[in-house]
Amino acid sequence: VVSVLGASGALTGLYCKFASREVAATPLVSGSFSCLAPTAPSAGTIRFRVAIGSDRRDLTSDLTYEYFSDSSVVGLLPRGGGLAGGTIVSVLGAGFTGSVQCRFGLTIVGGDQAQIMTSTAVACVSPATLVAGDVAVEISLNGGVDF
């Protein structure tokens, strides 16, 4: 979903153009709009525009939208570590590219504490914690926007 900010909810007939594919914009309660990005045949950056009216007059220029390859996680090694943190956890899967961050429960680690090793492995350094127990481990491949 792409949010179109700075647009007034009073506007009607807004469209998002993903390269040559066009999608009608949906008005939101906030007064902005959203567009559902269409599927793409492959990863890559495309031209993105916002247009208005039946003649589809462009309201924006020089914008881009990037499609990413799907990624998947199949496992973690090791499956546990000490309360002091510092355990290097390998996240195994496929399609790992981009700016990685790791999340252990609510704690996010990045920089030199989260590294893409290969397209199938990410290394995350576990943070310290005060409480023993299971915690969800997630990775973001877009700088922490989505986990």
C-alpha positions as CSV (number, residue, x, y, z in Angstrom):
1,V,0.0,0.0,0.0
2,V,1.3,3.4,-1.0
3,S,0.2,6.4,1.0
4,V,-0.2,9.7,-0.9
5,L,0.4,12.5,1.6
6,G,-0.2,16.2,1.0
7,A,-3.3,15.5,-1.1
8,S,-6.5,17.0,0.1
9,G,-9.4,14.6,0.7
10,A,-11.5,17.1,-1.2
11,L,-9.8,16.0,-4.4
12,T,-11.5,13.3,-6.4
13,G,-10.4,11.1,-9.3
14,L,-6.8,10.5,-8.1
15,Y,-4.8,7.7,-9.6
16,C,-1.4,6.1,-8.8
17,K,0.6,5.1,-11.8
18,F,3.1,2.3,-11.3
19,A,5.1,2.5,-14.5
20,S,2.3,1.9,-17.1
21,R,-0.1,0.3,-14.6
22,E,-2.8,2.6,-13.1
23,V,-4.6,2.1,-9.8
24,A,-7.4,4.3,-8.4
25,A,-6.5,6.0,-5.1
26,T,-8.7,5.4,-2.1
27,P,-9.5,8.4,0.2
28,L,-8.5,7.9,3.9
29,V,-10.1,9.5,7.0
30,S,-6.9,11.5,7.5
31,G,-7.6,13.4,4.3
32,S,-4.7,11.6,2.5
33,F,-5.1,8.7,-0.1
34,S,-3.7,5.2,-0.5
35,C,-3.1,3.0,-3.5
36,L,-2.6,-0.7,-3.5
37,A,0.6,-1.5,-5.5
38,P,-0.1,-4.0,-8.3
39,T,2.1,-7.1,-8.6
40,A,5.3,-7.0,-10.6
41,P,6.9,-9.7,-12.7
42,S,10.3,-9.0,-11.0
43,A,12.1,-6.9,-8.4
44,G,13.3,-3.4,-9.4
45,T,12.7,0.3,-9.4
46,I,10.0,1.8,-11.6
47,R,8.6,5.2,-12.3
48,F,5.8,6.3,-10.0
49,R,3.3,9.1,-10.5
50,V,0.1,10.5,-9.0
51,A,-2.4,11.7,-11.6
52,I,-5.9,13.3,-11.4
53,G,-9.0,13.5,-13.6
54,S,-10.3,11.7,-16.6
55,D,-7.3,13.0,-18.7
56,R,-4.9,11.6,-16.0
57,R,-2.9,14.9,-15.6
58,D,0.3,14.2,-13.6
59,L,0.5,15.9,-10.2
60,T,4.0,14.6,-9.5
61,S,7.2,13.9,-11.3
62,D,10.5,12.2,-10.7
63,L,9.2,9.7,-8.1
64,T,10.1,6.0,-8.0
65,Y,8.7,2.9,-6.4
66,E,10.8,-0.2,-5.6
67,Y,9.6,-3.8,-5.8
68,F,11.5,-6.3,-3.7
69,S,11.9,-10.0,-4.2
70,D,9.9,-12.1,-1.7
71,S,11.9,-13.4,1.2
72,S,11.3,-16.2,3.6
73,V,12.6,-17.4,6.9
74,V,13.0,-21.2,7.5
75,G,15.0,-21.3,10.8
76,L,17.2,-19.9,13.5
77,L,20.6,-21.2,14.8
78,P,21.1,-21.4,17.7
79,R,17.6,-21.4,19.2
80,G,18.7,-19.9,22.5
81,G,21.3,-17.7,24.2
82,G,22.3,-16.1,27.5
83,L,20.5,-13.3,29.3
84,A,23.6,-11.1,28.8
85,G,23.1,-11.1,25.0
86,G,25.9,-11.2,22.5
87,T,24.8,-14.5,20.9
88,I,25.2,-14.5,17.2
89,V,21.9,-15.8,15.8
90,S,21.8,-17.0,12.2
91,V,18.5,-16.4,10.5
92,L,18.2,-18.9,7.6
93,G,16.0,-18.5,4.6
94,A,15.9,-17.0,1.1
95,G,15.8,-13.6,-0.6
96,F,17.7,-11.6,1.9
97,T,18.8,-8.3,0.4
98,G,18.5,-4.6,1.5
99,S,19.0,-2.8,4.7
100,V,18.6,-5.3,7.5
101,Q,17.5,-4.9,11.1
102,C,16.7,-7.7,13.6
103,R,14.0,-7.6,16.3
104,F,14.1,-9.7,19.4
105,G,10.7,-9.2,21.0
106,L,10.5,-5.4,21.2
107,T,14.2,-4.7,20.9
108,I,15.6,-3.8,17.5
109,V,19.3,-4.3,16.6
110,G,20.9,-2.9,13.5
111,G,24.2,-1.6,12.2
112,D,27.1,-3.9,12.9
113,Q,24.7,-6.0,15.1
114,A,22.6,-7.1,12.1
115,Q,24.3,-8.2,8.8
116,I,23.3,-9.9,5.6
117,M,25.9,-12.7,5.2
118,T,24.4,-14.2,2.0
119,S,21.0,-14.2,0.3
120,T,20.1,-17.1,2.5
121,A,21.6,-16.0,5.9
122,V,21.4,-13.0,8.2
123,A,23.5,-12.7,11.4
124,C,21.9,-10.9,14.3
125,V,23.6,-10.3,17.7
126,S,21.1,-10.9,20.5
127,P,20.5,-8.0,22.9
128,A,20.7,-8.4,26.7
129,T,17.4,-9.1,28.6
130,L,16.3,-9.3,32.2
131,V,13.8,-12.1,31.7
132,A,14.4,-15.7,30.5
133,G,11.9,-17.2,28.0
134,D,11.0,-17.4,24.4
135,V,11.0,-14.3,22.2
136,A,10.0,-13.7,18.6
137,V,12.9,-13.1,16.3
138,E,12.1,-11.1,13.1
139,I,14.1,-9.4,10.4
140,S,13.4,-6.3,8.4
141,L,15.0,-5.9,4.9
142,N,13.9,-2.3,4.4
143,G,15.6,-0.5,7.3
144,G,12.9,-1.3,9.9
145,V,9.9,-0.1,8.0
146,D,8.4,-3.6,8.0
147,F,9.2,-6.7,10.1
